Amino acid sequence: MKLHRIGAALMLGCSLVTTSVLAADTLLIKLELPKPEHGPYHRPYVAVWVEDAKEKPVRLLEIWREKPDWIKDLRRFWRKTGRADQALVDARTGATKGPGQYSLSWDGLDNDGKAVAPGQYQLVLEAAREHGGRNLVKQAFAWDGSAVDIQIKAGSEIGAVHLTKGAK
């Protein structure tokens, strides 16, 4: 009976250590989609991805869209990934979202599921809305085991964004 409790405690301890290591290796992204005060409202198309220091796409995190024809309005995304890798786009596509706050994360893996090398990366968020505006946000961050805590000011189509990651 005593061995069973020790084994259970050991498993719980290992689980907590694994969870904290994973949390330290995950970039948490909180973003807001604002509702404009004037005019008709259509939900924006939004793409969120990570690029390396040479601005090469590393990982597509999310794309929120309704009709495939309008994805070209996400101009940077379309040029970098959208037109070249339809299977990836289809795999990461979700429905458009209304105004509100959303949470995403990046685990340090590329689109092939391989760990990226330590270095400089940038998070890219792009939004376009029918009868609305366009917004492109790029934010550099270090993927090297150090902590990340970055606040990004709100724009017209993408509200405030907050990036966090604990240190290893």
CYANA upper distance limits for C-alpha pairs under 8 A (distance plus 0.5 A):
  1 MET  CA      5 ARG  CA      7.06
  2 LYS  CA      6 ILE  CA      6.88
  3 LEU  CA      7 GLY  CA      6.58
  4 HIS  CA      8 ALA  CA      6.67
  5 ARG  CA      9 ALA  CA      6.58
  6 ILE  CA     10 LEU  CA      6.58
  7 GLY  CA     11 MET  CA      6.65
  8 ALA  CA     12 LEU  CA      6.66
  9 ALA  CA     13 GLY  CA      6.60
 10 LEU  CA     14 CYS  CA      6.66
 11 MET  CA     15 SER  CA      6.58
 12 LEU  CA     16 LEU  CA      6.75
 13 GLY  CA     17 VAL  CA      6.80
 14 CYS  CA     18 THR  CA      6.60
 15 SER  CA     19 THR  CA      6.61
 16 LEU  CA     20 SER  CA      6.72
 17 VAL  CA     21 VAL  CA      6.67
 18 THR  CA     22 LEU  CA      6.63
 19 THR  CA     23 ALA  CA      6.65
 20 SER  CA     24 ALA  CA      6.71
 21 VAL  CA     25 ASP  CA      6.84
 21 VAL  CA    168 LYS  CA      7.32
 22 LEU  CA     26 THR  CA      6.81
 23 ALA  CA    165 LYS  CA      7.89
 23 ALA  CA    166 GLY  CA      7.31
 24 ALA  CA    145 GLY  CA      8.16
 24 ALA  CA    147 ALA  CA      8.42
 24 ALA  CA    165 LYS  CA      6.42
 24 ALA  CA    166 GLY  CA      4.91
 24 ALA  CA    167 ALA  CA      6.02
 24 ALA  CA    168 LYS  CA      5.90
 25 ASP  CA    107 ASP  CA      6.70
 25 ASP  CA    108 GLY  CA      7.45
 25 ASP  CA    145 GLY  CA      7.81
 25 ASP  CA    165 LYS  CA      7.58
 25 ASP  CA    166 GLY  CA      7.83
 25 ASP  CA    167 ALA  CA      8.43
 25 ASP  CA    168 LYS  CA      7.69
 26 THR  CA    105 SER  CA      6.97
 26 THR  CA    106 TRP  CA      6.07
 26 THR  CA    107 ASP  CA      5.07
 26 THR  CA    108 GLY  CA      7.26
 26 THR  CA    165 LYS  CA      6.54
 26 THR  CA    166 GLY  CA      8.38
 27 LEU  CA    105 SER  CA      5.94
 27 LEU  CA    106 TRP  CA      5.55
 27 LEU  CA    107 ASP  CA      6.97
 27 LEU  CA    108 GLY  CA      8.29
 27 LEU  CA    148 VAL  CA      8.36
 27 LEU  CA    163 LEU  CA      7.21
 27 LEU  CA    164 THR  CA      6.30
 27 LEU  CA    165 LYS  CA      5.37
 28 LEU  CA    103 SER  CA      7.72
 28 LEU  CA    104 LEU  CA      6.61
 28 LEU  CA    105 SER  CA      5.01
 28 LEU  CA    106 TRP  CA      7.18
 28 LEU  CA    162 HIS  CA      8.48
 28 LEU  CA    163 LEU  CA      6.15
 28 LEU  CA    164 THR  CA      5.70
 28 LEU  CA    165 LYS  CA      6.71
 29 ILE  CA    103 SER  CA      6.15
 29 ILE  CA    104 LEU  CA      5.48
 29 ILE  CA    105 SER  CA      6.04
 29 ILE  CA    106 TRP  CA      8.48
 29 ILE  CA    161 VAL  CA      7.54
 29 ILE  CA    162 HIS  CA      6.33
 29 ILE  CA    163 LEU  CA      5.31
 29 ILE  CA    164 THR  CA      7.27
 30 LYS  CA    101 GLN  CA      7.48
 30 LYS  CA    102 TYR  CA      6.18
 30 LYS  CA    103 SER  CA      5.03
 30 LYS  CA    104 LEU  CA      6.86
 30 LYS  CA    161 VAL  CA      6.06
 30 LYS  CA    162 HIS  CA      5.64
 30 LYS  CA    163 LEU  CA      7.11
 31 LEU  CA    101 GLN  CA      6.19
 31 LEU  CA    102 TYR  CA      5.84
 31 LEU  CA    103 SER  CA      6.94
 31 LEU  CA    158 ILE  CA      7.91
 31 LEU  CA    159 GLY  CA      7.06
 31 LEU  CA    160 ALA  CA      6.47
 31 LEU  CA    161 VAL  CA      4.89
 31 LEU  CA    162 HIS  CA      7.04
 32 GLU  CA     99 PRO  CA      7.80
 32 GLU  CA    100 GLY  CA      6.10
 32 GLU  CA    101 GLN  CA      4.82
 32 GLU  CA    102 TYR  CA      6.68
 32 GLU  CA    158 ILE  CA      6.71
 32 GLU  CA    159 GLY  CA      5.06
 32 GLU  CA    160 ALA  CA      6.14
 32 GLU  CA    161 VAL  CA      7.01
 33 LEU  CA     98 GLY  CA      7.57
 33 LEU  CA     99 PRO  CA      5.28
 33 LEU  CA    100 GLY  CA      5.86
 33 LEU  CA    101 GLN  CA      6.92
 33 LEU  CA    157 GLU  CA      6.99
 33 LEU  CA    158 ILE  CA      5.72
 33 LEU  CA    159 GLY  CA      5.74
 34 PRO  CA     99 PRO  CA      5.65
 34 PRO  CA    100 GLY  CA      7.10
 34 PRO  CA    156 SER  CA      8.18
 34 PRO  CA    157 GLU  CA      7.01
 34 PRO  CA    158 ILE  CA      7.11
 34 PRO  CA    159 GLY  CA      6.03
 35 LYS  CA     41 TYR  CA      8.11
 35 LYS  CA     99 PRO  CA      5.91
 36 PRO  CA     41 TYR  CA      7.78
 36 PRO  CA    156 SER  CA      8.43
 40 PRO  CA    131 HIS  CA      7.69
 41 TYR  CA    131 HIS  CA      8.13
 41 TYR  CA    132 GLY  CA      8.31
 42 HIS  CA    129 ARG  CA      6.83
 42 HIS  CA    130 GLU  CA      6.57
 42 HIS  CA    131 HIS  CA      7.96
 42 HIS  CA    132 GLY  CA      8.40
 43 ARG  CA     96 THR  CA      6.61
 43 ARG  CA     97 LYS  CA      6.68
 43 ARG  CA     98 GLY  CA      6.10
 43 ARG  CA     99 PRO  CA      8.34
 43 ARG  CA    129 ARG  CA      6.92
 43 ARG  CA    130 GLU  CA      8.42
 44 PRO  CA     64 TRP  CA      8.42
 44 PRO  CA     65 ARG  CA      8.11
 44 PRO  CA     96 THR  CA      7.07
 44 PRO  CA     97 LYS  CA      7.77
 44 PRO  CA     98 GLY  CA      8.33
 44 PRO  CA    127 ALA  CA      6.56
 44 PRO  CA    128 ALA  CA      5.86
 44 PRO  CA    129 ARG  CA      4.78
 44 PRO  CA    130 GLU  CA      7.75
 44 PRO  CA    157 GLU  CA      7.96
 45 TYR  CA     63 ILE  CA      7.92
 45 TYR  CA     64 TRP  CA      5.90
 45 TYR  CA     65 ARG  CA      5.36
 45 TYR  CA     66 GLU  CA      8.02
 45 TYR  CA     71 ILE  CA      7.73
 45 TYR  CA     74 LEU  CA      7.93
 45 TYR  CA     96 THR  CA      6.66
 45 TYR  CA    127 ALA  CA      6.00
 45 TYR  CA    128 ALA  CA      5.92
 45 TYR  CA    129 ARG  CA      6.74
 46 VAL  CA     62 GLU  CA      8.29
 46 VAL  CA     63 ILE  CA      6.05
 46 VAL  CA     64 TRP  CA      5.56
 46 VAL  CA     65 ARG  CA      7.33
 46 VAL  CA     74 LEU  CA      8.05
 46 VAL  CA     96 THR  CA      8.04
 46 VAL  CA    125 LEU  CA      7.65
 46 VAL  CA    126 GLU  CA      6.12
 46 VAL  CA    127 ALA  CA      4.89
 46 VAL  CA    128 ALA  CA      7.27
 47 ALA  CA     60 LEU  CA      8.45
 47 ALA  CA     61 LEU  CA      8.32
 47 ALA  CA     62 GLU  CA      6.24
 47 ALA  CA     63 ILE  CA      4.76
 47 ALA  CA     64 TRP  CA      6.91
 47 ALA  CA     74 LEU  CA      7.94
 47 ALA  CA     77 PHE  CA      7.42
 47 ALA  CA    124 VAL  CA      8.49
 47 ALA  CA    125 LEU  CA      6.27
 47 ALA  CA    126 GLU  CA      5.81
 47 ALA  CA    127 ALA  CA      7.08
 48 VAL  CA     60 LEU  CA      6.91
 48 VAL  CA     61 LEU  CA      6.03
 48 VAL  CA     62 GLU  CA      5.73
 48 VAL  CA     63 ILE  CA      6.84
 48 VAL  CA    123 LEU  CA      7.84
 48 VAL  CA    124 VAL  CA      6.22
 48 VAL  CA    125 LEU  CA      5.05
 48 VAL  CA    126 GLU  CA      7.09
 49 TRP  CA     57 PRO  CA      7.62
 49 TRP  CA     58 VAL  CA      8.02
 49 TRP  CA     59 ARG  CA      6.12
 49 TRP  CA     60 LEU  CA      4.85
 49 TRP  CA     61 LEU  CA      5.61
 49 TRP  CA     62 GLU  CA      7.45
 49 TRP  CA    123 LEU  CA      6.47
 49 TRP  CA    124 VAL  CA      5.87
 49 TRP  CA    125 LEU  CA      7.19
 50 VAL  CA     57 PRO  CA      6.51
 50 VAL  CA     58 VAL  CA      6.03
 50 VAL  CA     59 ARG  CA      5.72
 50 VAL  CA     60 LEU  CA      7.03
 50 VAL  CA     61 LEU  CA      8.01
 50 VAL  CA    121 TYR  CA      7.31
 50 VAL  CA    122 GLN  CA      6.17
 50 VAL  CA    123 LEU  CA      5.13
 50 VAL  CA    124 VAL  CA      6.52
 51 GLU  CA     55 GLU  CA      5.57
 51 GLU  CA     56 LYS  CA      5.65
 51 GLU  CA     57 PRO  CA      4.76
 51 GLU  CA     58 VAL  CA      5.55
 51 GLU  CA     59 ARG  CA      7.59
 51 GLU  CA    121 TYR  CA      6.17
 51 GLU  CA    122 GLN  CA      5.79
 51 GLU  CA    123 LEU  CA      6.97
 51 GLU  CA    124 VAL  CA      7.79
 52 ASP  CA     56 LYS  CA      5.95
 52 ASP  CA     57 PRO  CA      7.05
 52 ASP  CA     58 VAL  CA      6.81
 52 ASP  CA    120 GLN  CA      6.99
 52 ASP  CA    121 TYR  CA      4.96
 52 ASP  CA    122 GLN  CA      6.86
 53 ALA  CA    119 GLY  CA      8.28
 53 ALA  CA    120 GLN  CA      5.96
 53 ALA  CA    121 TYR  CA      5.79
 53 ALA  CA    122 GLN  CA      7.62
 55 GLU  CA    122 GLN  CA      8.31
 56 LYS  CA     80 LYS  CA      8.17
 57 PRO  CA     80 LYS  CA      7.35
 57 PRO  CA     81 THR  CA      7.79
 58 VAL  CA    110 ASP  CA      5.70
 58 VAL  CA    111 ASN  CA      6.87
 59 ARG  CA    109 LEU  CA      7.68
 59 ARG  CA    110 ASP  CA      5.34
 59 ARG  CA    111 ASN  CA      5.34
 60 LEU  CA     88 LEU  CA      8.46
 60 LEU  CA     92 ARG  CA      7.69
 60 LEU  CA    111 ASN  CA      7.28
 61 LEU  CA     92 ARG  CA      7.46
 61 LEU  CA    104 LEU  CA      8.23
 61 LEU  CA    105 SER  CA      8.20
 61 LEU  CA    106 TRP  CA      7.62
 62 GLU  CA     92 ARG  CA      6.06
 62 GLU  CA     93 THR  CA      6.88
 62 GLU  CA     94 GLY  CA      7.81
 63 ILE  CA     89 VAL  CA      7.82
 63 ILE  CA     92 ARG  CA      6.60
 63 ILE  CA     93 THR  CA      5.34
 63 ILE  CA     94 GLY  CA      6.62
 64 TRP  CA     93 THR  CA      6.24
 64 TRP  CA     94 GLY  CA      5.32
 64 TRP  CA     95 ALA  CA      5.60
 64 TRP  CA     96 THR  CA      5.06
 64 TRP  CA     97 LYS  CA      7.49
 65 ARG  CA     71 ILE  CA      7.56
 65 ARG  CA     93 THR  CA      7.35
 65 ARG  CA     94 GLY  CA      6.96
 65 ARG  CA     95 ALA  CA      5.96
 65 ARG  CA     96 THR  CA      5.39
 66 GLU  CA     95 ALA  CA      6.52
 66 GLU  CA     96 THR  CA      6.56
 67 LYS  CA     71 ILE  CA      7.93
 70 TRP  CA     74 LEU  CA      8.48
 71 ILE  CA     78 TRP  CA      7.49
 71 ILE  CA     82 GLY  CA      8.17
 72 LYS  CA     78 TRP  CA      6.01
 72 LYS  CA     82 GLY  CA      8.28
 73 ASP  CA     78 TRP  CA      8.21
 73 ASP  CA    128 ALA  CA      6.82
 74 LEU  CA     78 TRP  CA      6.39
 74 LEU  CA    126 GLU  CA      6.87
 74 LEU  CA    127 ALA  CA      6.97
 74 LEU  CA    128 ALA  CA      6.65
 75 ARG  CA     79 ARG  CA      6.69
 76 ARG  CA     80 LYS  CA      6.55
 76 ARG  CA    126 GLU  CA      8.20
 77 PHE  CA     81 THR  CA      6.19
 77 PHE  CA     82 GLY  CA      6.40
 77 PHE  CA    126 GLU  CA      7.85
 78 TRP  CA     82 GLY  CA      4.61
 78 TRP  CA     83 ARG  CA      6.09
 79 ARG  CA     83 ARG  CA      7.09
 80 LYS  CA     84 ALA  CA      8.16
 81 THR  CA     85 ASP  CA      6.39
 81 THR  CA     89 VAL  CA      8.41
 82 GLY  CA     86 GLN  CA      6.78
 82 GLY  CA     89 VAL  CA      6.87
 85 ASP  CA     89 VAL  CA      6.94
 86 GLN  CA     90 ASP  CA      6.55
 87 ALA  CA     91 ALA  CA      6.64
 88 LEU  CA     92 ARG  CA      6.80
 89 VAL  CA     93 THR  CA      6.44
108 GLY  CA    115 ALA  CA      6.23
108 GLY  CA    116 VAL  CA      6.38
108 GLY  CA    143 TRP  CA      8.43
109 LEU  CA    113 GLY  CA      5.76
109 LEU  CA    114 LYS  CA      5.62
109 LEU  CA    115 ALA  CA      4.87
109 LEU  CA    116 VAL  CA      6.16
110 ASP  CA    114 LYS  CA      5.96
110 ASP  CA    115 ALA  CA      6.83
110 ASP  CA    116 VAL  CA      6.73
118 PRO  CA    142 ALA  CA      8.25
118 PRO  CA    143 TRP  CA      5.74
118 PRO  CA    144 ASP  CA      5.25
118 PRO  CA    145 GLY  CA      8.40
119 GLY  CA    142 ALA  CA      6.33
119 GLY  CA    143 TRP  CA      5.77
119 GLY  CA    144 ASP  CA      6.39
120 GLN  CA    140 ALA  CA      7.43
120 GLN  CA    141 PHE  CA      6.45
120 GLN  CA    142 ALA  CA      5.16
120 GLN  CA    143 TRP  CA      6.52
121 TYR  CA    140 ALA  CA      6.16
121 TYR  CA    141 PHE  CA      6.06
121 TYR  CA    142 ALA  CA      6.67
121 TYR  CA    143 TRP  CA      7.25
122 GLN  CA    138 LYS  CA      6.86
122 GLN  CA    139 GLN  CA      5.67
122 GLN  CA    140 ALA  CA      4.50
122 GLN  CA    141 PHE  CA      6.27
123 LEU  CA    137 VAL  CA      8.49
123 LEU  CA    138 LYS  CA      6.20
123 LEU  CA    139 GLN  CA      5.75
123 LEU  CA    140 ALA  CA      6.89
123 LEU  CA    141 PHE  CA      8.18
124 VAL  CA    136 LEU  CA      7.79
124 VAL  CA    137 VAL  CA      6.17
124 VAL  CA    138 LYS  CA      5.05
124 VAL  CA    139 GLN  CA      7.10
125 LEU  CA    135 ASN  CA      8.45
125 LEU  CA    136 LEU  CA      6.35
125 LEU  CA    137 VAL  CA      5.61
125 LEU  CA    138 LYS  CA      7.06
126 GLU  CA    134 ARG  CA      8.02
126 GLU  CA    135 ASN  CA      6.13
126 GLU  CA    136 LEU  CA      4.95
126 GLU  CA    137 VAL  CA      6.81
126 GLU  CA    158 ILE  CA      8.37
127 ALA  CA    134 ARG  CA      6.12
127 ALA  CA    135 ASN  CA      5.69
127 ALA  CA    136 LEU  CA      7.08
127 ALA  CA    157 GLU  CA      6.62
127 ALA  CA    158 ILE  CA      7.17
128 ALA  CA    132 GLY  CA      7.67
128 ALA  CA    133 GLY  CA      6.45
128 ALA  CA    134 ARG  CA      4.84
128 ALA  CA    135 ASN  CA      6.99
128 ALA  CA    157 GLU  CA      7.53
129 ARG  CA    133 GLY  CA      6.31
129 ARG  CA    134 ARG  CA      7.08
129 ARG  CA    157 GLU  CA      8.04
132 GLY  CA    157 GLU  CA      8.44
133 GLY  CA    156 SER  CA      7.30
133 GLY  CA    157 GLU  CA      6.96
134 ARG  CA    156 SER  CA      7.98
134 ARG  CA    157 GLU  CA      6.86
135 ASN  CA    155 GLY  CA      7.23
135 ASN  CA    156 SER  CA      7.06
135 ASN  CA    157 GLU  CA      6.12
135 ASN  CA    158 ILE  CA      6.98
139 GLN  CA    152 ILE  CA      8.42
141 PHE  CA    148 VAL  CA      7.73
142 ALA  CA    146 SER  CA      7.76
142 ALA  CA    148 VAL  CA      8.15
145 GLY  CA    167 ALA  CA      6.00
145 GLY  CA    168 LYS  CA      5.70
146 SER  CA    165 LYS  CA      8.40
146 SER  CA    166 GLY  CA      7.57
146 SER  CA    167 ALA  CA      5.08
146 SER  CA    168 LYS  CA      7.12
147 ALA  CA    164 THR  CA      7.82
147 ALA  CA    165 LYS  CA      5.72
147 ALA  CA    166 GLY  CA      5.10
147 ALA  CA    167 ALA  CA      4.70
147 ALA  CA    168 LYS  CA      8.25
148 VAL  CA    163 LEU  CA      7.19
148 VAL  CA    164 THR  CA      5.38
148 VAL  CA    165 LYS  CA      5.25
148 VAL  CA    166 GLY  CA      7.07
148 VAL  CA    167 ALA  CA      8.22
149 ASP  CA    162 HIS  CA      7.80
149 ASP  CA    163 LEU  CA      6.09
149 ASP  CA    164 THR  CA      4.99
149 ASP  CA    165 LYS  CA      7.20
150 ILE  CA    162 HIS  CA      6.23
150 ILE  CA    163 LEU  CA      5.58
150 ILE  CA    164 THR  CA      7.08
151 GLN  CA    160 ALA  CA      7.87
151 GLN  CA    161 VAL  CA      6.51
151 GLN  CA    162 HIS  CA      5.15
151 GLN  CA    163 LEU  CA      7.06
152 ILE  CA    160 ALA  CA      6.26
152 ILE  CA    161 VAL  CA      5.50
152 ILE  CA    162 HIS  CA      6.67
153 LYS  CA    159 GLY  CA      7.68
153 LYS  CA    160 ALA  CA      5.61
153 LYS  CA    161 VAL  CA      7.32
154 ALA  CA    158 ILE  CA      6.62
154 ALA  CA    159 GLY  CA      4.51
154 ALA  CA    160 ALA  CA      4.58
154 ALA  CA    161 VAL  CA      7.55
155 GLY  CA    159 GLY  CA      5.99
155 GLY  CA    160 ALA  CA      7.85
